[in-house]
Amino acid sequence: MLLSNWAIAKQPPMNTGPAIGSKLPALAVVDQFGDKQQLSNIMGDQGAIIVLFRSADWCPFCKRHLLELNPVVKDFKKLGYGVIGISYDSPKTLKSFSQSKKLNFALLSDQNVATFSAFNVLNSAHQPGHKHYGIPYPGVIVVDANGIVKHTYFFEGYKKRVKFKKLLKQLEQG
């Protein structure tokens, strides 16, 4: 199943991220509690929705996007999808944001940028040593229950984001 990128956001897709039809590379992340996580821990019966974002600390667009996702998570879960968000933020930052906003999905930390590199979503605008090195291009990856990439959508900028209600509607329609 390939989803219509144009229905999700009014911006042409960016050519980055794991290839459609490929097996998603292994995660090298920890959750907001510092525990290592694997894709199998996140998967629902149908697969997973993986939201990559710049920062829950300093990025207002990311914060708003995560808050827009929160009420829709229960609907994704009813469809059989696990939901996570991944950024380069520290587990402490993610825990603080998650608890203060009462998020009902896990936030994962890729501080070593291994996952973002493997996913081919590492923002190349910032080199090692820069305070924003390690941020991904914001976007979403949808995988099936076998970890096969079914949909990706990434953005060159940081203002345009996936509309979660539209994504949900497309997944409901199969």
N, C-alpha and C positions, 0 to 999 in steps of 0.2 A: 504494500500500500504506500503510495506516494501522496503526500499532502500538497495542496495548492499553496505555494509560498505567497502568492499575491493576495490570497484571502486572509492571510495572517497579519500582514503588515504592508503598508503602502510604500515599499522601497524595494528595489531589485535585490535579489539575494547576493550575498558575498560568497565567492568561491573559496571556502575554507571549511575545515571540520572533517570528520571521518567520512569516507565515501559511503553513499547509499549502497546497501547490500553487503557491506563489510562487517566483520565482527568488531564490536567496540573494543578498543584496547583496555587492558586492565586498569582499574583505578589505583592510584597511589596517594590516597587521601586519608585524613582523619576527620571525625565529626566534631561538633562543637564541644564535646566532652573529652576530646583527645584520643578517642578509640579509633583504631584502623577500621576502615570500611571497605567492603567489596561490593561489586555490582549485585551479587547474589543476595546480599542483605537488604537491598533496596527494591528488588524486583517484585512486581505484582504478577498475577497470573498471565496478564497480557504483555507485560514489559515494564518500561520505566520512562518517565519524562525527566530529563536532566537539563536543568536551567543553569547556564554559566553566566556569571555576573562579575562586574568589576570589583565592587566593594560595598559591604553593608556598613562601613565606617564613614567614608567620605563621599560616596556617589549618590546624590539625591535621586537620580533616575533609577538606579539599582534598588534603592530602598523602596521607592514607589512600586516598582515592578514586582518585588517580592511580596509587598502588601496586596497587590492586585491578584497574585497567585493564591494567596492564603485561603480565601473563601471558595476557590474552585478546586482545591486539593481533594476535598471529600468526593467531588464528582469524578475526578480522574481515578480515585481509588475505587469507586463503585464500578467503573469500567474495567478495573483490574490492573491499573498502572500504579507503580510506586512513583513517588515524586521526591526529588532532591534538588538542592541548589549548591553550586560549587564556586568558590572564589579563592583568591590568594590571601584573604584575611586570616588572621590568627584564630585558633579555636576560641580563645577568650573573647575576641571581638564578635565572632559569630554567635557564641552563647549569649552574650549580653544583648545583642540585637534580637535574637530569636526569643529570648525570655521576655524582653520588654514589649515586644510586639505580639506575643502569644502565637507564634507561628506553629502550624500543625504539620510541618515537614522538616526534615533534617537539612542542616547547612553543613557542608563539608569544606575542609581547608586543603588547598593544594599549594602550600607555601614553598615546596621544593620544585614547583612547576613541572613535575614529571607527567602528570595527567594532562595538563594543558598542552604540553609539547607532544605527547602521544596522540592527542585528539586533533592536533594541527590547528589549534585555536589561540595560541600564544600571541598576544598583540606585539607586533614587531616595532612599534613606535618607541618602546622603552627598552633600553639595553641594561644588562646586568650592572648593578650599582645605583641605578636610578630608583627613586622612591616608589615609582609605580611599575617597576619591572615585575613581571609575573602576572599581570592582569590578562584575562582572556578577552577575545572579542565577545561581546554579549550575544547570547543566542540560546537555542534549544536543540537538544538531540532527543529523538524518540527512538527507542529500541524495542524490539519484540521480546518475548519471553526467553529466546535463545541468545539475546545480546546482539542481534543483527540490527544494524542501523536502518531504520525505515524512513526517517525524515531528519533533515538538519536545516536550520535557518540561522544565519549569523549576519551581523551588521557591522559595517565599516565604522560608522559613527556610534554614538552612545545614546542618542535620544529615541530612536525608533526601536520598538520591542515587539515581541510576539504578543498578540492579543489572545490571552488564555481562553476566553469564552469561545472564540472562533476556533481555536485549536481543539477544544473539547467537542464542539459541534462536528468538526471534521472527523474526529476519532469515533464519535457516536455513529456517524454515517458509514464508517468502515471503509 
